[in-house]
Amino acid sequence: MKITATAIAMAAASMLAVSCAKQAPAEQGQAASTPAENLRARLETAAAEGHVLFGHHDDPVYGHSWNGDEGRSDVLEVCGAYPAVMNWDLGGLENGDAANLDSVPFDRMKREILAQDARGGVNSFSWHLRHPLTNVDSWGTADTASVSALVHTPEGRAALEKSLDAVADFFLSLKNSDGEPVAVIFRPWHEHTGGWFWWGIANSSVDDYKELWKITRGRFDAKGVDNVLWAYSPDRCDSPEKYMERYPGDEYVDILGADIYHFGGVEGTPAYFRDALNTLGFATREAARRGKIAAFTETGCESVSVPDWYTECLLPILSAVPVSYVTVWRNAHDKPQHFYAPYAGHPSCQSFVKFYNNPVTVFVK
């Protein structure tokens, strides 16, 4: 199934409007002094060379029709390689749970993180945490003072710091076979321009959101965490001012990203091109200006309902904007329609293999 001519025309027009200089890689001979700086140099080099690392959430721990198997991956079974980036979610870690909110055991997650690092891949993390004071889940938005209570009250600040310590300690525990820290990407407080999370735009003032970021980064720095790159990732934005409105500052952020999903099948393609190219345009221009990395931090088309989505929708966007990596969401094992990468036998496999073979995209064996 091909996208409409209108969508292609809109994509071309939007691409012409996005004029962003690619970032230069780290200068040769300039040794990285921390694991995070080493990872930053790798991502900068990828973007400067016109490459985009492909990522998939929870890729090796479950798939469309399986759960918990060892050595499996829907992406691997379609194209013969693992994603270059694997995203994980830490929701539940803050409460000492044995598994995250999607029932992925943290000990299994840790093993897969180390395996991904050993094969040359990258690990990134989101965090759908429960509120440190009220224990409501991330989607509990009834309390409009959710963030204010954490940053302005002693009990809230203490509860927040306890949750942050659990995540910081997890990252500090990630060591490779040589005992060296594994560098990762952390994307806290994501999609804050939407209203569906308790840290979102309806539940926090601009200043309180920025303070939440600053407390988070400050706590990690105080504990000596030096293996994390920090990603700022709004949902779709209609202006550069909206994109940067809650940006905490250059000293707190390494990656400027965007979380944009494709809704509505073929009919939703023009809106997807418009929103993705506009928001990524804001991200890449600011990243180039500030010396940051740009990324398409979260995207996808549920059920891959446009069979050639990877070659006719995602690839044109990646060819138009200089991002270092792109991550699509998960393939749920218990929700048959909730998947974002193809699985063996799905009609989109042919498009995905072409996407894999394109010189722009990067996977790992």
URTA-V235499 format. One record per pair of residues at least 24 apart in sequence whose ideal C-beta (glycine too) atoms are under 7 Angstrom apart, sorted by sequence separation. I is the first residue (numbers start at 1). J is the second residue. If there is no record, write none. Layout:
I|J + I|J
//
This chain:
23|47 + 24|48 + 59|83 + 189|213 + 230|254 + 231|255 + 232|256 + 233|257 + 234|258 + 235|259 + 236|260 + 22|47 + 23|48 + 88|113 + 229|254 + 230|255 + 232|257 + 233|258 + 258|283 + 22|48 + 133|159 + 229|255 + 231|257 + 233|259 + 257|283 + 56|83 + 59|86 + 101|128 + 132|159 + 256|283 + 296|323 + 299|326 + 55|83 + 132|160 + 188|216 + 294|322 + 295|323 + 300|328 + 54|83 + 55|84 + 294|323 + 295|324 + 298|327 + 299|328 + 300|329 + 54|84 + 55|85 + 56|86 + 57|87 + 58|88 + 86|116 + 132|162 + 256|286 + 294|324 + 295|325 + 296|326 + 297|327 + 53|84 + 54|85 + 55|86 + 132|163 + 256|287 + 293|324 + 298|329 + 53|85 + 55|87 + 129|163 + 214|248 + 303|337 + 86|121 + 88|123 + 90|125 + 94|129 + 95|130 + 213|248 + 217|252 + 302|337 + 85|121 + 91|127 + 94|130 + 210|246 + 243|279 + 256|292 + 302|338 + 303|339 + 304|340 + 82|119 + 84|121 + 85|122 + 86|123 + 87|124 + 88|125 + 89|126 + 90|127 + 91|128 + 209|246 + 255|292 + 269|306 + 284|321 + 84|122 + 87|125 + 89|127 + 91|129 + 94|132 + 210|248 + 214|252 + 254|292 + 255|293 + 256|294 + 257|295 + 258|296 + 259|297 + 261|299 + 262|300 + 284|322 + 302|340 + 304|342 + 310|348 + 82|121 + 85|124 + 87|126 + 89|128 + 206|245 + 213|252 + 236|275 + 243|282 + 253|292 + 254|293 + 257|296 + 258|297 + 259|298 + 260|299 + 261|300 + 262|301 + 284|323 + 301|340 + 309|348 + 127|167 + 206|246 + 243|283 + 250|290 + 255|295 + 257|297 + 265|305 + 266|306 + 277|317 + 281|321 + 300|340 + 307|347 + 311|351 + 315|355 + 193|234 + 194|235 + 265|306 + 272|313 + 276|317 + 280|321 + 307|348 + 310|351 + 319|360 + 186|228 + 191|233 + 192|234 + 193|235 + 237|279 + 240|282 + 244|286 + 304|346 + 309|351 + 310|352 + 318|360 + 61|104 + 184|227 + 190|233 + 191|234 + 236|279 + 277|320 + 280|323 + 308|351 + 311|354 + 315|358 + 58|102 + 183|227 + 184|228 + 185|229 + 186|230 + 187|231 + 191|235 + 193|237 + 269|313 + 277|321 + 304|348 + 307|351 + 311|355 + 182|227 + 186|231 + 237|282 + 310|355 + 58|104 + 181|227 + 185|231 + 187|233 + 61|108 + 91|138 + 262|309 + 193|242 + 61|112 + 168|219 + 172|223 + 262|313 + 60|112 + 146|198 + 147|199 + 164|216 + 168|220 + 146|199 + 172|225 + 174|227 + 141|195 + 165|219 + 171|225 + 192|246 + 141|196 + 143|198 + 160|215 + 164|219 + 168|223 + 147|203 + 171|227 + 139|196 + 141|198 + 146|203 + 147|204 + 151|208 + 168|225 + 171|228 + 118|176 + 139|197 + 140|198 + 144|202 + 146|204 + 161|219 + 117|176 + 125|184 + 138|197 + 141|200 + 144|203 + 124|184 + 125|185 + 138|198 + 148|208 + 151|211 + 113|174 + 123|184 + 124|185 + 125|186 + 126|187 + 127|188 + 141|202 + 147|208 + 151|212 + 114|176 + 125|187 + 136|198 + 141|203 + 147|209 + 150|212 + 122|185 + 124|187 + 126|190 + 151|215 + 231|295 + 233|297 + 117|182 + 147|212 + 233|298 + 231|297 + 131|198 + 114|182 + 191|259 + 53|122 + 55|124 + 94|163 + 113|182 + 190|259 + 185|255 + 94|166 + 93|166 + 94|167 + 93|167 + 90|167 + 93|170 + 90|170 + 39|122 + 187|297 + 39|183 + 38|183 + 35|181 + 36|183 + 35|183 + 40|229 + 36|226 + 39|229 + 35|226 + 36|227 + 34|226 + 35|227 + 36|228 + 36|229 + 124|327 + 40|254 + 85|325 + 87|327 + 85|327 + 121|364 + 120|364 + 119|364 + 47|293 + 119|365 + 47|294 + 44|293 + 43|293 + 40|293 + 74|331 + 14|273 + 18|277 + 10|270 + 14|274 + 20|281 + 4|266 + 7|269 + 11|273 + 15|277 + 3|266 + 7|270 + 10|273 + 14|277 + 18|281 + 6|270 + 10|274 + 17|281 + 20|284 + 23|287 + 78|342 + 1|266 + 4|269 + 20|285 + 23|288 + 78|343 + 3|269 + 7|273 + 52|318 + 67|333 + 75|341 + 78|344 + 21|288 + 64|331 + 66|333 + 74|341 + 77|344 + 20|288 + 63|331 + 65|333 + 64|333 + 74|343 + 55|325 + 57|327 + 63|333 + 52|323 + 53|324 + 55|326 + 56|327 + 62|333 + 78|349 + 52|324 + 53|325 + 54|326 + 55|327 + 56|328 + 57|329 + 58|330 + 52|325 + 57|330 + 79|352 + 52|326 + 78|352 + 79|353 + 47|322 + 64|339 + 78|353 + 81|356 + 47|323 + 47|324 + 79|356 + 46|324 + 84|362 + 64|343 + 84|363 + 63|343 + 83|363 + 84|364 + 43|324 + 82|363 + 43|325 + 81|363 + 82|364 + 81|364 + 79|363 + 81|365 + 56|341 + 22|322 + 20|321 + 18|320 + 20|322 + 3|306 + 18|321 + 1|306 + 11|316 + 15|320 + 1|307 + 2|308 + 1|308 + 54|361 + 52|360 + 54|362 + 3|312 + 51|360 + 52|361 + 53|362 + 54|363 + 2|312 + 3|313 + 50|360 + 52|362 + 51|362 + 46|362
//
